């Protein structure tokens, strides 16, 4: 399980590193999706919201690749992954397979470091 978690961590970091750098450098050609998905992405782009998202992805990816502050990287990526999943489920099904792969990789890495999240997963906190 340890080797699988290391591979998952590296792959997750590499995927987010590539897509975060693409957000800034635009080396992967892409066209704006049509319909609601295109309007949504257009609004995110025009508002510079995606700059913050790409920056969070870049920071998290570097932390995962260098194996430092992995729980922090996972905590930063969790809401990003949820939004990616919802976007592809509700607006653009084409990217759903990669979104599911990223989700599985995140879960594998999370299971390896779940003890770092023990304080968050308490049913009740002592008064």
C-alpha positions in Angstrom: 0.0 0.0 0.0 2.9 2.3 0.7 4.2 2.1 -2.9 0.8 2.7 -4.3 0.3 5.8 -2.1 3.7 7.1 -3.2 2.8 6.6 -6.9 -0.7 8.1 -6.3 0.9 11.2 -4.6 3.4 11.7 -7.4 0.7 11.3 -10.1 -1.7 13.6 -8.4 1.0 16.2 -7.9 2.2 15.8 -11.5 -1.4 16.1 -13.0 -2.1 19.3 -11.0 1.4 20.7 -11.7 0.8 20.3 -15.5 -2.7 21.8 -15.4 -1.8 24.6 -13.1 1.2 25.6 -15.2 -1.0 25.3 -18.3 -3.4 27.8 -16.6 -0.5 30.4 -16.6 1.5 29.4 -19.7 -1.3 28.0 -22.0 0.9 25.3 -23.6 -2.0 22.8 -24.0 -4.3 24.1 -26.7 -8.0 24.2 -25.7 -11.1 25.8 -26.9 -13.9 27.2 -24.8 -16.7 24.7 -24.2 -20.1 25.4 -25.6 -23.3 26.3 -23.8 -23.5 26.7 -20.0 -20.0 25.3 -19.5 -18.5 27.9 -21.8 -20.4 30.7 -20.0 -19.2 29.4 -16.6 -15.6 29.1 -17.6 -15.8 32.5 -19.4 -17.1 34.1 -16.2 -14.3 32.5 -14.1 -11.7 33.6 -16.6 -12.9 37.2 -16.9 -13.1 37.6 -13.1 -9.5 36.3 -12.6 -11.0 33.7 -10.3 -9.0 31.0 -12.2 -5.7 32.7 -11.3 -6.4 31.9 -7.6 -7.5 28.4 -8.4 -4.4 27.7 -10.6 -2.1 29.2 -7.8 -3.7 26.8 -5.3 -3.2 23.9 -7.6 0.4 24.9 -8.3 1.3 25.2 -4.6 -0.5 21.9 -3.7 1.2 20.1 -6.7 4.7 21.2 -5.7 4.0 20.2 -2.1 2.8 16.7 -3.2 5.8 16.2 -5.6 8.4 17.2 -3.0 6.6 15.2 -0.3 6.2 18.1 2.1 3.1 19.2 4.0 1.1 16.6 2.1 -2.0 16.9 4.4 -2.0 20.7 3.7 -1.8 20.0 0.0 -4.7 17.6 0.2 -6.8 20.1 2.2 -6.1 22.7 -0.5 -7.0 20.4 -3.3 -10.1 18.9 -1.9 -12.5 21.8 -2.7 -10.8 22.2 -6.1 -11.4 18.5 -6.9 -15.1 18.8 -5.7 -15.6 21.8 -8.1 -13.9 19.9 -11.0 -16.1 16.9 -10.4 -19.3 19.0 -10.2 -18.3 21.0 -13.3 -17.8 17.8 -15.3 -20.9 16.0 -13.9 -23.3 18.9 -14.4 -21.9 20.8 -17.4 -19.2 19.1 -19.4 -19.2 15.3 -19.2 -16.1 15.0 -21.6 -13.6 15.5 -18.8 -15.3 13.3 -16.2 -12.9 10.3 -16.6 -9.8 12.4 -15.6 -11.8 14.0 -12.8 -12.6 10.6 -11.4 -9.0 9.4 -11.7 -7.9 12.5 -9.8 -10.5 11.8 -7.1 -9.3 8.2 -6.7 -5.7 9.4 -6.5 -6.7 12.0 -3.9 -8.5 9.3 -1.8 -5.5 6.9 -2.0 -3.1 9.6 -0.7 -5.6 10.7 1.9 -5.9 7.2 3.3 -2.1 7.1 3.7 -2.1 10.4 5.8 -5.5 10.2 7.3 -4.1 10.4 10.8 -3.2 14.0 10.1 -6.9 14.7 9.7 -7.9 12.9 13.0 -8.8 16.1 14.7 -11.1 17.1 11.9 -13.0 13.9 11.9 -14.1 13.9 15.6 -17.8 13.6 16.2 -17.7 15.7 19.3 -15.1 18.0 20.7 -14.5 18.0 24.5 -15.6 21.2 26.1 
